[in-house]
């Protein structure tokens, strides 16, 4: 709970610093505050947690693990923001504050023990993101992204809230333990409205994580929003969405998995094919990453479709690998776009000759996202495929492997452009803090790929 309090107070402090024009202190204070919240979260590890505040919240190892991933990812993203927000606006305190408010909702999403807190966490996060997506008021694409995100987000929230209402109407409670006990004691006499509620919740959560066929907002919003905000949405927000998804279904609906699993299985397969095949035809690196995030949502859904004791660990490992690889990819994109003014693949031509370090870390990122061995992405996919193979026939894993092969083509387009295509270009300036974030993320990616025990079996 200390973590949530620190992150809730921190944006108010940042706003006061912005009010008194202490611009240079904004980033250091934010990072120090997040490190304090991170330390408070780690101290909660293995503390035999019980639900608190009348069963509203539960800060167990599951919550701690995903809170740590979310906070660390946010710190790395904010380190990339030095100088970035200043180019967009003179009032940069608002950027940091709104990102931190969004992180408050994310911490609630990974720690809820009551469906009302799930809804509150999603709304805190979503409202903040609506603002962040359209924060470049003079940019038409940013305004379009914010409008689309708001409309689709409000639509999905309606599905989610209606589903929660039906679950409450059937079971008589919002508490996860009470809902689970009601399902266990009524195995053959479950109200049809309860099943309808589960379907509506699946639709609402699939909207939030960008799973097909509820993904149509994702490419335009990711492309129109500022790159750093897109990075935050595609990593921290997606991880929180899947953590919330997993907590609800593993805690309440495991005993009736035979009902909702076929539906989620179809969504998973559609998500994989739409994300990967559409990414093949993109000429924009940023838009390719948007469709790539859809395909990764499909891989993450594997852990929920094959729900079991190892699902939490699988999502944790995969989400960590995906987040750090995406941080490298978007960090490199920001630097290249500053020089070329474009986010097309041609902007990366000949990058290896002028910036071998930047080309190297971006190569590590692309290899990890493609799931090549000796990277964290391979370990994440291995966990997902192992879980699916334990619960389903071999054909499902074959579908996943085929999609992984498809993804290699568009990830390797970046590598080919950097190393095998020449272009007249100046050297891209890589600031020291970018070198730290990109280098640190690349090292972690390789370490997890070589020593998976470094991160696995934590939850």
Buried (B, 14 or more C-beta within 10 A) or exposed (E): EBBBEBBBBBBEBBBEBBEEEEBEBBBEBBBEBBBBBBEBBEEBEEEEBEBEEEBBBBBBBBBBBBBBBBBBBBBBBBBBBBBBBEEBBEEBBBBBBBBBBBBBBBBBBBBBBBBEBBBBBBBBBBBBBBBBBBBBEEBEBBBBBBBBBBEBBEBBBBBBBBBBBBBBEBBEBBBBBBBBBBBEEBEEEBBEEBBBBBBBBBBBBBBBBBBBEBBBBBBBBBBBBBBBBBBBBBBBBBBBBBBBBBBBBBBBBBEBBEBBBEBBBEBBBBBBBBBBBBBEEBEBBBBBBBBBBBBBBBBBBBBBBBBBEBBBBBBBBBBBBBBBBBBBBBBBBBBBBEBBEEBBBBBBBBBBBBBEBBBBBBBBBBBBBBBBEBBBBBBBBBBBBBBBBEBBEEEBBEBBEEBBEBBBEBBBBBBEBBBEBEBEBEEBEBEEBBBEBBBBBBEBBBEBBEEBEEBBEBB
